[in-house]
Amino acid sequence: MKIVTGPASRNIAQEVATHLGAELVIPYYKQFPDGEHYFRLPEIDPDDEFVIIQGTHPPQDKNIVQLLLLTSGLRQLQVRKVKAVIPYLAYARQDKAFLRGEVVSFSAILKLMKEAGLDELVTINAHAPWALEKAPMKTANLDAIPEIMSFIGKDCGKIEIVFSPGKKGQEMSKVAANILGAEHFSVTSRRDSLTGDVSIDLGDARVSGKNVAIIDDIISTGSTMIQVIKELKRRGALRVIAACVHGLFISNADNQIISAGAERIITTDTIPTPHSYVKVSKLISEYLKNSKG
Ligand code: R5P
């Protein structure tokens, strides 16, 4: 197997290649003065198996175009099968038309990837796993929650309750709490389709004097996390750890989360941030080692 690194995920690609004892292919890359991207691939044996590693975190559109070009370039060299590991998969939050006339961006992006020649897409905690199941290529959605929770268990002291917001909160908080031997609680969260405002509901959760963790798949603007932290603090929670798989932290959301009362933020390196304590290279390597075809 050959690991082809995209410019957006060099560290992860390097680590995966090391874990697997695989060759790392670094395509020559430059950007033209007008901003267009240029790649040149080295001599390759088209019978090898190729895995591109390229996240599509911000700047999303640039990273997506680079992925499409690399995929298409491998196809141009007659490679039979192309897999891509996309640690953070962009546009997954627009997986349907919430309002009449809205473009379903996620399915449009997946179609482009298929069209470029992608046979298999591997990602981590996709925002809309249900939409991924309808993708026009084989997909795998890896789960980094156990790795994050193991880190919290070792590095953040005793946690007594784990909270998770949103549609996936029930499942996410259960998986996370099991690892810590803690209780779990799912938080109802709603986002207004027009204004984007988030409202949360912690029901009858009792947290006075407790150490708690909140785990979400994505922290973007931080609105959801900040509201949950504030409500937990208002109810008397002692220590609050804020965790997520993908830390976008738009407009310094991480600083606002700390100001709202979180003791620490823990996230993975799918998007490199100062809070990326958990590496995903081992999770990816295990999948690639064990997957067939
Ligand atoms: C929602 O379904 C997601 O799981 C996250 O809760 C959401 O994407 C977080 O966004 P923000 O940080 O902007 O509140």
Boltz pocket constraint, residues with backbone or C-beta under 6 A from the ligand:
constraints:
  - pocket:
      binder: B
      contacts: [[A, 165], [A, 166], [A, 167], [A, 198], [A, 216], [A, 217], [A, 218], [A, 219], [A, 220], [A, 221], [A, 222], [A, 223], [A, 224], [A, 225]]
      max_distance: 6.0
